[in-house]
Amino acid sequence: MKNKMRIFILLLTLAIIIMPSGCSKKNKEITKVSYRLKWLFNTSVAGDIYADVNGFFAGEGLDVEVKEGGPERDAIKELEMGHAHFGVASADQVIRAVSKGAPIVVIAQLFQINPLQWIYRSNETKINNVEDLKGKIIGITFGGNDETIMRALLSKYSISEDKLNFFSVRYDYTPFYERRVALWPVYRNAEGVIIGDKLDTAKEPVSFFDPNNYGIHFVANSVITTQNMIKQHPETVKIFITALIKAWNEALNPANSDKTVEAIHKVDKDTPLDIIRRQLDITRQLMKPTDKTVFGSIDVNAWKETERIMIEQKLISAPVNIEKRLRKEF
C-alpha cells in the first residue's frame, strides 16, 4: 500500500510540473476582431471604410468586421460586454463611461478639430466674435454635445444665457430654413455641406460659427478599446491601430481622393459623388489641419479641457483623470 501511495504521489508531482501554467503562459493573439463605429457609413468614417475594402487589415493578418454605428448602437457597451474589440466614441461618451467605472482606453484621436459647428446666413447674421451671439436665436440639442459646447463658450466669455435664446433642435431643419432660428448646429463635414448647398442655390450665402476658433477644444471621435484587450492582446492592438492609421492617411491623401470617394459611395449610395468629395475635403481639414499634423495623435490638453467642461456643467460628479486613459504609445 505504501509503495502504491509513493507511486501516486510521484505521478501527481510530475503532472503538476509538466502542466502548462496559466500564470506564465502568454495569451495567444487574436486575428478575428470586431470594430464598432459610432455612426452610419459616410464620409466621417472614410478611413475605416477604406481600410476594410482595400485590405489593410487583411494585409496584417487580421480579419476585421467593421460594423456600422448609429443611434441604436453603443460601442462602449459592446466593448464592456465583449461583443466588440475596438470601437469609436466621442470624448464625452468616454469620460462619462470612465466616471462609471468602465475599463475604456483611447488609442487614437480621429478629429483634431471638432466638426460640430453652427451654420448661419452670412448676409443676414453677422458673427465676428462671441459677443455677436447676443440677441440671437440659437439651435441646440438639449442633452447633446452642441449644448455642452455652447454653454462652455458662453461661460468662457461671461455671457449670460438670458442674453440670447435657445431653440430645441430636432432632426427637422424646417425652423432654420424658415428663418425662425438664426444659427443651427451641424457637423461641418456632413450635413453642413448639404444644407449649405441648398441655401447657396437659393442665393442665401452661409458661414459657419466654429467654437474651436474661440478656445473651446472639445474632443470629438476617437478609437477605443479596453484595458484588458491591451493587457491580453497587445500585439493585436498594435497591428490593428497601425493598419487603421495607415489606411486613414492614405484615404485622406488628396492624391487618392477618387479612390476614397468611390469606396464611400459604395456604402453611402444616397449621397452624390460631388457631395462626398467636398465632405472629404472638409474632413481632411478637421483631421489633419496642418501638414505637420500626425493623424491619430491624442491631444491630451484638449481631453483635459473636455473633462473640465463636463465637471463645470455637472455632467460628471468628480474628476476622472482622463489623461490616464490616453494610450499615446499606440
N, C-alpha and C positions, 0 to 999 in steps of 0.2 A: 504493500500500500504506500509505504514511504517513497519507494522508487517511482511509482506512478505519479505521486504528488510532485516529486522533483522534476519529472519529465514535463508535467503540465505547466509548472511554473516557468521552466526553461522555454517552452514553446510560446507561452504568453509573453515573456520578456522579448523574445525575438520578434514577435508580431508587432509589439509596440515600437521597437527600434526601427523596423523597416516600413512602418505605416507612414504615409505622407503626412506631414504636419500642416494643419490648417493655418498655423501662425506664420510659418516660414515660407509656405508656398506662394509664389507670386500669382496674383489674379490674372487670368487669361484675358487678353484684349478682345474686344468685340468688334465685329466688322459690319453687322447689320444694325443700323440705328434709325431712330425716328426723330424728325426735326419739325416741330410745330411752329408755324409762322403766327404773327399777331393778327394779320388782316388778310383780305382776299388777294388773289393773284392779280397784281397790277404793277405799275412801274416802280412803286416803292419797294418792291421785293425783286427788282431786276436781277441783282447778283445771285440771289437764291435760285431763281428760275434758270439763269444762265449756267450755274454750276451743275444743276440737275441734267439739263438737256445736252450739255456739251461734255459730259463725262468727267468732270473734275473730281468728283467723289470716287467714281469707279476707278479712275486712274491711280488713286491712292489705296485701292483695295477695300473701299467702303461701299456698302450697299445702303444708301440713304433714302429713306422715304420722306420726301418733302411734302408736308401736309398743309393745305390752305388753312388760314385762320378765319376770323370773323367774330361777330358779336356773341355767338354761342360757344366760342372756343376760348379756353384759358390755358395758355402754355405753362404757366406756373403750376397750376393744379395738376396738369398732366405729368409734369416733371416729378412732383411730390408723390403722385400715385404710381409712378414707374411706367406710365404709358408713353412717355417720350424721353429721349436722352438729351436733346437740345431744344431750345425754343427762342422766341423773340418776345420781348416785353418792354414796355416803356418804363422809364426810371421810377415814376410814381408807383407803378404796379410792383416793381421790385422792392422799393423801400417799404411799402405797406406790408408786403409778404414777409420781409425780414423782421419787421416790427412784431409780427405774429409768430415768429419762430421758424419760418421756412428756411431750409438749408440751401438757398439760392445764391449763386455767384455769377458775376458778369465776366465774360471772356473777350468781348469785343463791343465797341460802341459804333453803331451804324451811322447815325446822323451827328455831325459836328455842330450843326445849326438846326434848331427845332423847326420843322416845316409848318407848324401852326402859326398862322398869321391872320390878319383881318383885311378883307377886301373892301374897297370903298370907291365911289365915283369921284375921281380927282377933279372933275370940272364943277362939282357941287360941294364937295367937302375938302377942306384944306387941313392937312395934318403935317405940320412941320416940326412939332415937338409934342411931348406928352401933355402939356397944358392945353393943347388944341382939342383934347378929348372932352373937355368940359362942355356940358350942354348937349352932347351928342347922345343918340340912342344907339347903344352898342349891344350886339347879339352875343350871348354867351350860353353855353350848355351847362346848366346847373348840375354840379357834380362832376363835370368834365375837366380835362386839362386846361381848356381855354379859360374857365372860370378861375382856376388856381393861378394861372399866368397873369390874367388881367388884374386880379386883386393884389398880386405881388407887385405889379407895376405901379398901381395906384398908391400902394403903401410906400414903395421906394421913393416916390415923388411927392409924398404927403398930400395926395389929392383925396378929399373926402368923397365917398361914394354918392353922397347926395348932390354932388355937382354934375352928375350925369345920370343916365337912365339905362338900366339893363333890360334887355328883351330876351325872353326864354326861347332858345333855339330848338327847333325840331329838324327832321330831315327835309322838310318842305322849305324851299328857298323863296317862296312867294313873297313873304314880308319884305325881303330885300329887293326883289325885283319891283315891287310896288312902292318902294321908297319909304316904307314905314320904319325901316331900320337903316341907319347910315353906315355902320360897319358890321360886317358879317364874318364870323370865324370860318376859315377854310384851311385845308392843307395845301400849301403853296404849290406843291409838285403834283397835285391830283386834281381835285375839283376847282382849285384856283385857276388852272388853265382853262377848264371847260366853261366856268362862269365868266371868266374874263373874255373869252371868245364871243360869247353870246352878247355881252354888253358892248364890246367893240363893234360888232356887227350892227348894233342898234345906235351906233355913233355916241356911245357913252363910255368914254375912256376911264380906265380903272388904275388904281395904285394899291399897294399893299402896306399895311402897318405891321412892322416886324419888331416885336418886343426885344429880340436879341440885340437890336441896334441901340437899345436904351438900357442895356446892362442886366437884362433878365435872361440868364442862361439856364434854362430848364431842360434837362436832358430828355431826349425822345427815345427811340427804339434802340435796343441793344440785344446782343446774343447772350443767352444764359444757359447754364447747366446747373448741376447740383454739386455740393461739396463731395458727396460720396462718389459721384462719377469721376471727379478728378483724382480722388484717392485710389479708387479701384481700377480705373482705366485711363491713366494719364496719357499714354501713347495714342489712344483712340481720340481723346480730346485734342491733342496736339495735331494729329493728322487731319481731323475734321475741320478745325478752325483755320489751319494753313490752307487747305483746299478751298474753303469758302472765301477767305480773303483774297486768294489768288484769282478766283472767279469774279469777285466783285471788282477788283482792279481792272480786269480785262473787260468786264461789261461796261464800266464807266469810261473806258478809254474812247475818246472821240473817234478814233480810227476804226473802232468796232461797232459804231452806232447802228449800222444797218443790221448786223448780226444780232445785236441785243434787242432792237425793236422787233425783229422777226420772232425771236424767242418769246417775248412778252405777248405779242399779238396772238400767238398760238393758244394761249390760255386766257386771253382777255380780248376775245373777238369783237365785243361790242364797242370797244374804243378804237376810233380811226387811227391809222398809222401815223398821220401827221400830228395828232394829239399826243400819242405815245412818244413820238420823237421829241416834242417840246417838253413833255413831262420828264423825260430822261435828262434833257439839258439842265433843267432846274434841279432835279435830284442830284446830279453831279455837283452842282454848286453848293448844295446843302451838305453833301457828304465829304467832298474834297474842295473846300472853299479856296485853297491856295495850292500852288504846285508843290509846296513843301509839306502839305498835309499827308500824314501817313494814315491810309484807310484803316479803320478799325481801332485807332488809338483811343484810349479811355481818358477823358478829361476829368481828372479827379476833383479839381476845384468846382467844376460845373455840377458834379454829383453832390458835393458837399453843399453847394448853394441850393440845389433841388431839395435836399433833406432839410435845410434851414427853412426854406419857404413852407414846406409841409408842416414843420413844427409850429411856425408862426401862425399858420392857418388852422392849427389843431387837427390836421389830417392824420397825424400820428401823435401819440401821447408823450413820447420821450425819444431822445436821440438813439439812433441805431448804429452809429459809427460806420456808415455805409462804405467808407474807404477800405474797410477790412474785407469787403465782399467783391472788390475790384481786382481781378487777377490779370494784371498787366503783362505777366510773363508769356501769355499765350498770344 
